[in-house]
Amino acid sequence: MRRPLALGLVLAAAAFALDQASKHWMIAVFDIASRQPIRLAPFLDVVMAWNPGVSYSLLPFMGRYGLLAVAGLAVAVLGVWLWRTPDRLTGAALGLIIGGALGNALDRFRFGAVADFFFLHTDLPVGPLANYVFNVADVAIVAGVALLLYESAFPASPAPPNGRDGAVSAG
């Protein structure tokens, strides 16, 4: 198996597993719904929030199955990209995004909404970023997108042809 594909699949599985384990623990073991809110810092609380849409609860009118279809299509397209990529950083990024998307899709399938717990908030006038509730899957997705943005801003140098580095040897 090619290294970028293997790396992407391992990171997808890890992101998915960490997300689902954290959600199981928060909901079934810790019972966050009966203990909320828990203040971790002046800007971060742990709460129980069900998101019927996507980021910032957008698109709830699409419903459970419409959003599942969109997620399935996105995972399929990202999977093809992962299959074809020769770059390890791209493979890692796509794996994180796929794992996070599958974690949130499983919530949507099981519960009809995505379980979110971490409430990042501020009183500063920063628009919609003043309040954001997220989960481990969202962190994986954002990390994957950040890696793709980094890679597009700072592309790796292309490999020299025939494995040569262009150095001239003294003969």
C-alpha positions, 0 to 999 in steps of 0.5 A: 500500500502506498504511504500517503494512502496508508497514512490517510487511512490510519488518521481517518480511523484514529480521528473517527475512533477518538471522536466516537470514544469522546462522545460515548464518554461525554454522553453515556459515562460522564453524563454531561447533559446533567452536569453542564456547563462546566467551566474550563477557562474564561473562554471555554466551557463543556456543555451538551449541544445537539447540532441538527445542521452543519457548522453554526447550525446552518442548513438544518432544513436539509434534514438528517438524510439530506445532510448524510447524503452530502457527507457521503458524497464529500467522503467519497470525493475525498476518498478518491483524492486520498487514493490518488495523492502521492503526497503524505501531507495531503494524505494526512490532511484528507484522512483527518477530514474523512475521519471527522466527517464520518464521526459526525455522520454517524452521530447524524445517522444515530441521533439525527443531530451531531453531539457537540461539547466544547463551547468556545466563547468571548465577549469581544466583538468578533462576529460569529466566531464569538460563540462556537460549539464543537467536538473532536471530529470538528477539530480533526476536520479543521486540522485537515483543512489547515494542513491543506491550506498550509500545503497550498501556501508552501508547496513542497519542492518537486522531486528532481528527475531521475532521483538526481539533485542537480549537483554536478560531480567533479569527474 
